[in-house]
Amino acid sequence: MTLKQGGTKGFKRTATLLTDRIRRAGETRGFAVSRVLTGWPEIVGDDIAAIARPVNVSYGRGGFGATLTVLTTGAQAPMLEMQKEQLRAKVNAVYGYNAISRIRITQTAPTGFAEGQAQFEMRSKPHAENPADPAVEQSARDAAKSVENENLRSALELLGKNVLSKAKR
């Protein structure tokens, strides 16, 4: 393995290794911009990403006014139907122009046919935080006190508190 010059010391970001493969796979499904596939939660928000995912972009005969097909479960389809215009605006913001003129919603059951299996990540409800143990906080603070960079030190303190508090449970 040869080391590249620069700050990466021979390591490449995973995104740079997978960009071409994701783009090619996306283009076969009609996604000219792979960001719609890879960044779906950032584009539409966690609420919509938890109940829907993009399946296909199909272009009309003239090449203008593409249709985005979105997969969701039957129970979530009416809610998604009401948000189609906001969804279209968010996706078009990624393209940079009015590329998507229509959104089609496809419904499926959570389990079923191979292509239609819906696997949406449901968000867990936030748990009430337990009061912090002063001994745990002090131990985490002591472990990170030698770090000069304040942002890094505070991040390490938070990590230490999380690790030590989980170890006590």
C-alpha positions as a Markdown table, in Angstrom:
| # | Residue | x | y | z |
|---|---|---|---|---|
| 1 | Met | 0.0 | 0.0 | 0.0 |
| 2 | Thr | 1.4 | 3.4 | -1.0 |
| 3 | Leu | 0.8 | 6.4 | 1.1 |
| 4 | Lys | -0.7 | 9.4 | -0.6 |
| 5 | Gln | 0.6 | 12.9 | 0.2 |
| 6 | Gly | -1.9 | 14.9 | 2.3 |
| 7 | Gly | -3.8 | 14.5 | 5.5 |
| 8 | Thr | -5.4 | 11.1 | 4.8 |
| 9 | Lys | -2.2 | 9.0 | 5.1 |
| 10 | Gly | -3.4 | 6.3 | 2.7 |
| 11 | Phe | -7.0 | 6.2 | 3.7 |
| 12 | Lys | -9.9 | 7.3 | 1.5 |
| 13 | Arg | -13.3 | 8.3 | 2.6 |
| 14 | Thr | -15.9 | 5.6 | 1.9 |
| 15 | Ala | -18.0 | 8.1 | -0.1 |
| 16 | Thr | -15.2 | 8.6 | -2.6 |
| 17 | Leu | -14.9 | 4.8 | -3.1 |
| 18 | Leu | -18.6 | 4.2 | -3.6 |
| 19 | Thr | -19.6 | 7.4 | -5.5 |
| 20 | Asp | -19.2 | 5.8 | -9.0 |
| 21 | Arg | -21.0 | 2.6 | -8.1 |
| 22 | Ile | -23.9 | 4.5 | -6.4 |
| 23 | Arg | -24.1 | 6.8 | -9.4 |
| 24 | Arg | -24.2 | 3.9 | -11.9 |
| 25 | Ala | -26.8 | 2.0 | -9.9 |
| 26 | Gly | -28.9 | 5.1 | -9.4 |
| 27 | Glu | -28.8 | 6.0 | -13.1 |
| 28 | Thr | -30.2 | 2.5 | -14.0 |
| 29 | Arg | -33.1 | 3.3 | -11.7 |
| 30 | Gly | -33.6 | 6.7 | -13.2 |
| 31 | Phe | -31.8 | 8.8 | -10.6 |
| 32 | Ala | -29.6 | 11.2 | -12.4 |
| 33 | Val | -28.5 | 12.7 | -9.1 |
| 34 | Ser | -27.5 | 10.0 | -6.7 |
| 35 | Arg | -27.9 | 12.4 | -3.8 |
| 36 | Val | -31.6 | 11.7 | -3.9 |
| 37 | Leu | -30.8 | 8.1 | -3.0 |
| 38 | Thr | -27.9 | 8.5 | -0.6 |
| 39 | Gly | -29.2 | 11.6 | 1.2 |
| 40 | Trp | -32.9 | 10.9 | 1.3 |
| 41 | Pro | -33.2 | 11.6 | 5.1 |
| 42 | Glu | -31.4 | 14.9 | 4.7 |
| 43 | Ile | -33.5 | 15.9 | 1.7 |
| 44 | Val | -37.0 | 15.2 | 3.0 |
| 45 | Gly | -36.4 | 15.1 | 6.7 |
| 46 | Asp | -36.5 | 12.3 | 9.3 |
| 47 | Asp | -40.3 | 12.2 | 9.5 |
| 48 | Ile | -40.8 | 11.4 | 5.8 |
| 49 | Ala | -37.7 | 9.2 | 5.5 |
| 50 | Ala | -39.0 | 7.0 | 8.3 |
| 51 | Ile | -42.1 | 6.2 | 6.3 |
| 52 | Ala | -41.0 | 6.4 | 2.7 |
| 53 | Arg | -38.1 | 5.9 | 0.3 |
| 54 | Pro | -37.5 | 6.8 | -3.3 |
| 55 | Val | -37.9 | 4.0 | -5.8 |
| 56 | Asn | -37.6 | 5.4 | -9.3 |
| 57 | Val | -37.5 | 8.6 | -11.4 |
| 58 | Ser | -39.0 | 8.2 | -14.8 |
| 59 | Tyr | -38.9 | 10.9 | -17.6 |
| 60 | Gly | -41.7 | 11.7 | -20.0 |
| 61 | Arg | -41.3 | 11.6 | -23.8 |
| 62 | Gly | -40.0 | 15.1 | -24.0 |
| 63 | Gly | -37.5 | 14.6 | -21.2 |
| 64 | Phe | -39.1 | 17.3 | -19.1 |
| 65 | Gly | -41.2 | 16.8 | -16.1 |
| 66 | Ala | -40.0 | 13.6 | -14.4 |
| 67 | Thr | -42.1 | 11.5 | -12.1 |
| 68 | Leu | -40.6 | 10.4 | -8.7 |
| 69 | Thr | -42.0 | 7.2 | -7.4 |
| 70 | Val | -41.9 | 6.9 | -3.7 |
| 71 | Leu | -42.6 | 3.6 | -1.8 |
| 72 | Thr | -44.5 | 3.6 | 1.5 |
| 73 | Thr | -46.7 | 1.4 | 3.5 |
| 74 | Gly | -50.5 | 1.5 | 3.0 |
| 75 | Ala | -51.2 | 3.1 | 6.4 |
| 76 | Gln | -48.8 | 6.0 | 5.7 |
| 77 | Ala | -49.9 | 6.7 | 2.1 |
| 78 | Pro | -52.7 | 9.2 | 2.9 |
| 79 | Met | -50.3 | 11.3 | 5.1 |
| 80 | Leu | -47.6 | 11.2 | 2.4 |
| 81 | Glu | -50.2 | 12.1 | -0.2 |
| 82 | Met | -51.0 | 15.4 | 1.6 |
| 83 | Gln | -47.3 | 16.3 | 1.7 |
| 84 | Lys | -46.5 | 15.6 | -2.0 |
| 85 | Glu | -46.0 | 19.3 | -2.9 |
| 86 | Gln | -43.6 | 19.9 | -0.1 |
| 87 | Leu | -41.8 | 16.7 | -0.9 |
| 88 | Arg | -41.5 | 17.7 | -4.6 |
| 89 | Ala | -40.1 | 21.1 | -3.6 |
| 90 | Lys | -37.5 | 19.6 | -1.4 |
| 91 | Val | -36.3 | 17.1 | -4.1 |
| 92 | Asn | -36.2 | 19.8 | -6.7 |
| 93 | Ala | -34.0 | 21.9 | -4.5 |
| 94 | Val | -31.4 | 19.1 | -4.7 |
| 95 | Tyr | -31.6 | 19.0 | -8.5 |
| 96 | Gly | -31.3 | 22.8 | -8.7 |
| 97 | Tyr | -34.2 | 23.2 | -11.1 |
| 98 | Asn | -37.8 | 22.0 | -11.5 |
| 99 | Ala | -36.8 | 18.4 | -12.5 |
| 100 | Ile | -39.6 | 16.6 | -10.7 |
| 101 | Ser | -43.0 | 17.6 | -11.8 |
| 102 | Arg | -45.0 | 14.8 | -10.3 |
| 103 | Ile | -44.7 | 12.4 | -7.4 |
| 104 | Arg | -46.3 | 9.0 | -7.5 |
| 105 | Ile | -46.9 | 7.1 | -4.3 |
| 106 | Thr | -46.6 | 3.3 | -4.3 |
| 107 | Gln | -47.9 | 1.3 | -1.4 |
| 108 | Thr | -46.7 | -2.0 | -0.1 |
| 109 | Ala | -47.0 | -4.2 | 3.0 |
| 110 | Pro | -44.1 | -4.3 | 5.5 |
| 111 | Thr | -43.4 | -7.8 | 4.3 |
| 112 | Gly | -44.2 | -9.3 | 1.0 |
| 113 | Phe | -42.8 | -9.6 | -2.5 |
| 114 | Ala | -39.0 | -9.3 | -2.9 |
| 115 | Glu | -38.9 | -5.9 | -4.5 |
| 116 | Gly | -41.8 | -4.5 | -2.5 |
| 117 | Gln | -40.5 | -5.2 | 1.0 |
| 118 | Ala | -40.7 | -2.0 | 2.9 |
| 119 | Gln | -37.9 | -1.5 | 5.4 |
| 120 | Phe | -38.4 | 1.9 | 7.0 |
| 121 | Glu | -36.5 | 2.9 | 10.1 |
| 122 | Met | -38.8 | 3.9 | 12.8 |
| 123 | Arg | -37.5 | 6.5 | 15.3 |
| 124 | Ser | -37.5 | 5.5 | 18.9 |
| 125 | Lys | -39.2 | 7.9 | 21.3 |
| 126 | Pro | -36.7 | 9.9 | 23.3 |
| 127 | His | -36.1 | 8.5 | 26.8 |
| 128 | Ala | -36.1 | 10.8 | 29.8 |
| 129 | Glu | -32.5 | 11.3 | 30.8 |
| 130 | Asn | -31.4 | 10.0 | 34.1 |
| 131 | Pro | -29.8 | 12.5 | 36.3 |
| 132 | Ala | -26.0 | 12.5 | 35.9 |
| 133 | Asp | -23.8 | 11.0 | 38.6 |
| 134 | Pro | -21.3 | 13.6 | 39.8 |
| 135 | Ala | -18.6 | 10.9 | 40.2 |
| 136 | Val | -19.1 | 9.9 | 36.5 |
| 137 | Glu | -18.9 | 13.5 | 35.3 |
| 138 | Gln | -15.7 | 14.1 | 37.3 |
| 139 | Ser | -14.1 | 10.9 | 36.1 |
| 140 | Ala | -14.9 | 11.8 | 32.4 |
| 141 | Arg | -13.6 | 15.4 | 33.0 |
| 142 | Asp | -10.3 | 14.0 | 34.5 |
| 143 | Ala | -9.8 | 11.6 | 31.6 |
| 144 | Ala | -10.1 | 14.4 | 29.0 |
| 145 | Lys | -8.3 | 17.2 | 30.9 |
| 146 | Ser | -5.0 | 16.8 | 29.1 |
| 147 | Val | -6.5 | 17.6 | 25.7 |
| 148 | Glu | -5.8 | 21.2 | 24.7 |
| 149 | Asn | -8.5 | 21.7 | 22.0 |
| 150 | Glu | -11.6 | 22.7 | 23.8 |
| 151 | Asn | -14.1 | 21.3 | 21.2 |
| 152 | Leu | -12.3 | 17.9 | 21.3 |
| 153 | Arg | -12.0 | 17.9 | 25.1 |
| 154 | Ser | -15.8 | 18.6 | 25.5 |
| 155 | Ala | -16.6 | 15.8 | 22.9 |
| 156 | Leu | -14.3 | 13.4 | 24.8 |
| 157 | Glu | -15.9 | 14.3 | 28.1 |
| 158 | Leu | -19.4 | 13.7 | 26.7 |
| 159 | Leu | -18.2 | 10.3 | 25.3 |
| 160 | Gly | -16.7 | 9.4 | 28.6 |
| 161 | Lys | -19.9 | 10.3 | 30.5 |
| 162 | Asn | -21.9 | 8.1 | 28.1 |
| 163 | Val | -19.6 | 5.2 | 28.3 |
| 164 | Leu | -19.2 | 5.3 | 32.1 |
| 165 | Ser | -22.9 | 5.8 | 32.7 |
| 166 | Lys | -23.7 | 2.8 | 30.5 |
| 167 | Ala | -21.1 | 0.7 | 32.3 |
| 168 | Lys | -22.9 | 1.4 | 35.7 |
| 169 | Arg | -26.3 | 0.2 | 34.4 |
